[in-house]
Amino acid sequence: MIDCCPMCKYCLAGLPDEHTCPECGFAYERDSEVIQASVPTWLLFTCSGVVLAIGTTIWIWRNRLLVFLLGAYSLVEALWHWGRPGNMVLVSRRSIRIFRYGRDEESHDMALVGSAKWSWVTGRVTIQREDGGVLARIPSRLLNSNRRAKQLVSVIRKYKACEDATPSRRASPQGSGS
């Protein structure tokens, strides 16, 4: 269930279940689930280690102004990337949408999806059509973790199970009553 826009974090309370975000124009369905990539921990540790090493070296040289400027730059850089949209997969009862760096790269109709599976050998999620052909391949690195890739597979399976459980809405023949 989406409470805020996945792109700009605008609160969607009081808006219809299917609408576009008034802030950024992102089309959403309220019953969608978002699997969003996190910042890789190795990147955070590497950046903080480099800042610490440079800061310590500069501190030893007694140039405290440079240490302050380096810290300020790191803070501005962190705040710049904090709320920016990254990689994510949006799964709804109608479609699967794959976003890379906030851009809608791929969109697949949920009616075409047959199954989804994650392979630790290839490190990717494979979404197959009903006839067995490949609809999409999503690498685990897009979501920055195997755990999120497995979560994506379980969400797709959940939506497919709900779709299979709902009776088809075919037009039933109307009897002429006299």
Summary of the structure (lengths in Angstrom):
residues: 178
radius of gyration: 22.7
end to end distance: 47.1
largest distance: 99.6
contacts: 436
relative contact order: 0.12
helix: 37%
strand: 27%
